[in-house]
Amino acid sequence: MSEAIENRLKEKGIVLPAAAAPAANYVPYTISGNTLYLSGQLPIENGKVAVTGLVGRDVDVAGAQRAAELCAINILAQAKAALGGDLGRIRRILKLNGFVASMPDFTEQHLVINGASNLVADILGDAGKHARAAVGMAALPLNASVEIDAIIEIKA
């Protein structure tokens, strides 16, 4: 399965970056039993936050969906690091929690987080189908427009 995942990434032109180091006093992931908990991932690209500002003011839905895709790419990079390089150990993405820095009157957070949901489903197939939350926030770290964390069931 790991080879199929790598092929899907390649077909989409996605190269997973090195997993980002924590920016504060936390760890990038924890594993308890068969569950991998990933810390929130920002839309980091080429070492910096690629999409900043409030959705509905500074960023449109399409730009915010791209931010969510970048978060998903970084989730896969962190999962790969946590699983010794083997994304085939992912049994299923159980849940994505999506946080969208947005204007108070913006109500399309669900459309923004579709960027991440679609990407993980495309890359992981059935294992990428997940429960999720998509919520609006007043602000996110480093002025990021989107942050997403993940809970993943893994194979031993």
N, C-alpha and C positions, 0 to 999 in steps of 0.2 A: 504493500500500500504506500509506503514511503516513496517509492519510485514514481507511482502514479501522481502523488501530490507534487513532487518535484517537477514532473512533466507539465502539470497544469500551471504551476508557477511560471515555468519557462514559456509556455504558450501565451501567457498573459504579459510576458516581458517583465516579470517581477523578480528581482534579486533581493532576497532577504538581507537586511543590514545586520551588522553585529548587534547583539542585544544591548540596549542602552543600560548604563549603570544607573542606580538610584540617585536622585538629586537631593535626597535628605536622609533622615534616619529611619530607613525601612529597607526591606529586601525586595528584589524584583519579583520573587515568587516564593510560594511555600507549597509543599506537597504533604497531604495528609491522606494516608491510605491510597485509594485510587483517584484522588481528586487533586488537581493542580489549580491553585489560585494565583492568578496573575495580577500584579499591581496595575494601576491605571496607566495606560499608554497614551502619549500625546502624538499629534501629527508631526513627528520628527522626520525630516528628510535632509540628507546630507549634513547631519549634525546640528540642525537647528529647527525650531518650530516653524513649519512651512505655512500654516494658516492661522492668523491671529485676528482678534477682535470679536465683536458681537455679531452673531448671525441675525439678520434682519436690519442691520445698520451698516456694518463694515464688510460683511461676507454674505453672498447670496446662497440659496439652497444648493446649487451645483458646486460652489466652492466648499461649502461645509460638507457635502457628501464626499468630496475628494479628501477632506481632512479626516473623515471617518474611515475611508479606505486606507489612508496612511496609518491610522491607529490600528486597524486590523492587520496590516502588514507587520507592524511592530509587535502586535500580539503574537503573530505566528513566529516572529524572530525570537521573542522571549520563550515561547513554548519549545521551540527547537533547542534553545540553549538549556532549558530546564530538563529536557528529555534526552540529553546526550546526543543531540543532532538528529534524532529520529522522529519526525512528525508522524510517522506511521503508528506511533504509540498512542495517538489521540483516538480515543474510542468515540467521543462526542463532545462538542461544545455544548455545555449544559446551559450556560447563560452569559449573555453580554449585558453589561450595564453601561449605557451611553449617556454622557453628560454633555450638554450643548450650551455654551455661553451664548445667551440670546437676549434680545430685547424683551421687555415684559409682555408686549403684544404679539410676539412671535409664537405660533402654535404648531409649527411643522417639524418639531424635533424628531418625530417618527420617520419623516422622509429623509432627514439628515442621517440618522443611524442606519437607514437602509444601505448606505454606502458600505458600511462594515458588514452588515448581515449578508448582502449579496456577494461580497468578496469571499467571506469564509465558506459560504454554501458552494460557490463556484469552485473553490480550491479543494475543499474537503468532501464534497458530495454530501451524502446523507449524514455523515459525521459532523457536518457544519450546520445542520439544522438545530436551532436553539431557541430557548426562551429569552426574553430580553426586557429591558426597561429603556426608555428614552425620555430624559427629563431636562428641563431648562434650568440653567444656573445663572446667577448674576455675573460670575467671573470664574475663570479657571487658572491654574498655575501658568506662569509665563505668558499670560494673555492668550493662551491657546483657545481656539474656537470649539474644540471637541476633545474629550478625554473618554476612553473606554477601558473598562477592566473586564476580566473573563474568569469564568469557572469552567474547568474542563475535566471530563472523566478520562482517565488514562488507563492503558494496559500496563500490567506489572512488568 
